[in-house]
Amino acid sequence: MPSENINIREKYFNWLSLIGTDYITMFIKTWFTFLASLQELINSTNDRNIGDSQILYEYKNKIFEEIPIEIDEEFIKNVLKAYLQAKNNTLTSNLFLKDYFEIFYSYNEEYSQEFSYTYRGKTTKLSLKIYLNRREEHLKIILSDERRSFTNYFGEKIETGFSLSEKVKSGKIFEEKSEFIEEILSAVRRKAENIVNNNSRLDERGRRERINFLNDKCLIDIERKLNYELDIKSVFPLKPDNAIAVLNPNTLEIPTKPQYFDEDLTKWFIDFAYKLRNILFHFIIDPMDKDWQLLFKHSYLVLKHLTEGNIKLLQNKGIEDDNGNT
């Protein structure tokens, strides 16, 4: 047997021996072994200089098809346990709010909905649209009203919005509809007050009359309409899928689990593991904290499973190459 093949097999054996001490340390060692296995699976000819994010992207696009992986019930349970531990405990501090949002939520860039109601034959409309600018995500809000009083007070429409990335600081705003609706109404009130206060021709009574009209004749009904019709998860879909909202934390069952959910969950975990890697490299955490240890325990077990699968593929490929050369 050629010495080169012996060295390759010894390398794979050494990789496997690395995956097995505290959970944060094991995660770090396994992460680098995982990346090494991806380099050989994705970039076997070593003809490209591929960064971590790019090789993970290519891996996610090839698993379950070009790169077969086996996932079992224990694998899925560990992913879901890591998900729950991170979402409910470990990553809830203000230090990780941006990561928290990026891990568990996404923006529906196509979301646009108009809510309207009729008052004495006239139509009031509240339009919501999410759009992206170069720097950050915004929610755009347009309140229009065909009633003459509204146009006399505020013009054809009240157009405003707020930075969604800033609202990450509000934590559960992206899940709790009542808080999200209050943010919308508050943004409209602030804009209306700004319009009224900048009208130098108005006295205090005139300003109060306009604000009262907005609150009593517009926003009360708009709030009722939003509470009835707005689907918060269509605005901010949960990752990896909205079905995870009904995850039973005790049994880890998802009653409405859609087809391919397990595959999507696996791909979510790859992005999640990369986030954990970045947190370890850029933040100081207490390595013996029980919440961190529990999170990295489940994450390590998932990463170990994927890494062992990759190494098995590489070993089988090496055997096939050996047979082809004899």
N, C-alpha and C positions, 0 to 999 in steps of 0.2 A: 504493500500500500504506500503510495507516495507520501513523503513526509509533510508535504503541504496540506494534504487532506487531514492528516493526524493533527496538525497544528490548528486547523479550522475547527475540528471537533473538540479539541481541548479548549479552544476559545469559547465555544458555545457552552461547554460544561462549566467553565469559570464564570460565565455570565449567570448561569443558573445558581451557582453557589453563592453569588452575591446577594441573591434575592432572599435571603433568609437569615435583627438585633433590636431598640425601641422603634415604634411605628413610624415616627418622622424620619429617622435615619434610614429605615427600610424603604420608605417611600422615595427618598432622594436617590438611594442606590438603584432602586428599581426603575426610577424615571430615566436615569442615564442609560441603563441597560435596554429599556424600552426604546429610547431614541436610537441606540446603536442597532437594534434589530430592525427598526424602520429604515435606517440608512441602507441596509443590505436588501430589504424587501423592495423599497421604492427606488433607490438609487444604486442598484446592484453593480453598475459599471463605473460608479464613482466619477461620472463625467460632468457632474454639476455640483456647484457649491450651494447646498440647500439649507436654509435656516430652519429653526425649530417650527415656527408657525407654518411655513410653507409645506414642510414634510408632513405635519399633522393634517393639514388641509387635504393633501393628496391621499393620505392614508384613509381619512374619513370617506373620501369619494370612492375608494376601492374596496373597503371592507364589505363583507357579505356578498361580494360579486367576484372581483378579480382576486381578492385576498379573503379566503373563507376563514371565519372564526366561529368557534363553538361557544355559545352562551347557554348556561343552565340556570335553574331556579336559584341556586345559591349566588351565582354571579349577579343576577337581577336584584336579589335582596340586598346584597352589599352596596350596589349602586343606589338603591332607594334609601338605605340607611345613611349613606354618606350625604345624599340629598337632604334628608330630614334633619340630620345633625347640623349641617352647614346653614340651612335656612332658618331653623328654629333656635339655634344656640350659638354656634361658633362664629358665624360671620355677621351677627346682628349689631355689632358695635359701630359707632359712627366712623371709625377708622376704615371700615370696609364697605361703606354704603355704595360707592360707585361700583365696586366689584359685585356687591350683592345684587344690584339691579341687573348688571350685565350677565350674571350667572343665571338668574331665575326669571327674567322678563325679556320681552322684546317689544319694539315699537311696530305697530301695524302702519306702515308708511302709506298704505292705500286707504286708510280709514277716513271716511267722510260721511257724515250723517246730518240730516236736517230734522229738527223737531219743531213742530208747529201746532198752534191751537187757534181756535176762532173765538173772538170775544166781540159780541154784538155785531156780528157780520164782518168783522175785520180780522185779518190774520197776523199773528205774531210768530216770528220764526227765530230759532236759535240754530245756527249752523256751526258744527264742529268739524275741523279738519286738521289732521296732523301732517305737517310738512317738515322737511329738513332744510336747514341752511348750512353754510360751510362749517360752522363751529359747533353747533349744538342743536338738539331736537326741540321743537316748539309745538305747542298746541295753539292753533289759531281758532279764535272764537268770534263769530259775527252774530250780533243780535239786531234783527230788523223788525219793524212793526209798521203796518199799513195805517194805523190810526193817526189822525192829524196831530193829536197831542204829542205823540212820540216824535214825529218829524219836526214839530215846532220846538221841542225841548232839546233833542239830541241830533237832529239831522236824519239822513236816510238810514243810518245804521250806526251801531256801536261796534267798533272793530278793535279787538284786543287779543291777548293771549299771555302765555307764560312759558318760561323755560322748563321743559320737562326734566332736564338733567339737574336743575336746582331742586326740583321737587323730590328727588331721591332722598333728600334730607328729611322728608316727611314720612319716610319709612313705608307704611302700609297704604299710602295714597293710591298705589297702583292696583290694590286688591280690594280695598274697602270703598264701595261706591259712594257712600254718604260723604266721606272725606274728599273724594275726587270732585263730586258735584259742588261741594262748598268752595273748593278752589276755583271752579269755573265761575260761580256766582260772585265770589269775592273779586275776581279779576274784572268782571263786568261792572260791579259797583265802583271799584277804584277808577276805572276809565270814565264812567258816567260822572263821578264826583269831580274828576279832573276837568271834564268838559264844562260842567256847571260852574266850577270855581274860577275858570278862566274867562267866563263871560262877565265882563266888567259892567254890563248894563243891568245885571241882576242884583237885587237886594237880598237880604238873608231869607225873607219870606219866599221870594221867587226860587231861590236855590232849594229850599226845603220842599217846596211844592213839587219840583221836578224829581228830587230823590224819592219822595214819598210815592209819586206816580210810578217810578221804576220798581220800587219794592212791592207796592200793594197791587199794581195792575199788570205787572209783567213777570217779575221774578218768582213770585209765589206759584203762579201757574206753570212757569218754566221748570221750577224745581220739582213740582209734582210730576210733570211730564218726563223729566229725566229719570226720576226714581222709578217710574213705571217702565220706560222703554230702553234706557241705556244699558248696554251689556258691556261691563267694564273689561271683560276678557277679550272682547273683540277689538278694544282699543290697545290694551297691553296684554297680548297673549303670553301665557306662562310657558316657560321652557321646561322640558322638551315638548310638551303638548298640554293644552288646557285640561285634558283628561286627568292630569296629575292632581288637579284641585280636589278630586274626590278620593285621593289616596287614603286608605285606612292606615293610620300610623301604627296600629297594633298588629294587624295581619299582613300589612303591606300589599293588600289587594286593591285593584282599581276596577270597580264594577263596569265602567264604560270604556275599558282599555281598547283603543282602536287597533286595527291591523298595522303591523310594522312598528308598534310602540316600542317594543324591546330594542329594535334596531336603532330607532331615533334616540332612545335613552342611552344606548351605548355611545353613540356619536356625541351626545350632550356631555357624557362623562369625559370624553377625550378633551373637549374644550375646558371642562371644569378642572381636570387634572393640570392642564397648562396654567390655569388661574392660580391653583394652589402652589405650583412651582414658582410663579411670579411673586406670590405673597411671601413665600419662604425666602426669596432672594432680596426682596425690597422692604420687608417689614421685620421688626423684632417681635417675636412671639415667645411665650413661655413654653419651652418644649415639653415640660412635664405637666402642663395644664391638662386636666382630664378631658375637657371638651375637645381640645386640639388632638390629643392622643386618640380619642374615639373616632374623630373625623378621619385622621390619617390611617387608623386601623382599617376601616372599611375601604378607603381609597386605595391603600396599599394592596389589599386583597384583590380588588378589581384590576389594578394595574399589573399585578403579578400574573393574574389569569391571562390577560392580553399578551403580556411579554412571553410567557411560556408557550402560548399558542404561536406567536411569531417565530420563536426559536425552533419549535417543532416543525413548522413549515420550512425553515431554513435547513434543518437537519435532513428532512426528507428530500429536499432539493439537492443537498450534497450527496445523498445516497444515489439518487437518480443520475447525477453527474458522474459518480464513480462507476455506476453500471454502464453508462454510455461510453466511458473511456476504456472499458475492459474488452 
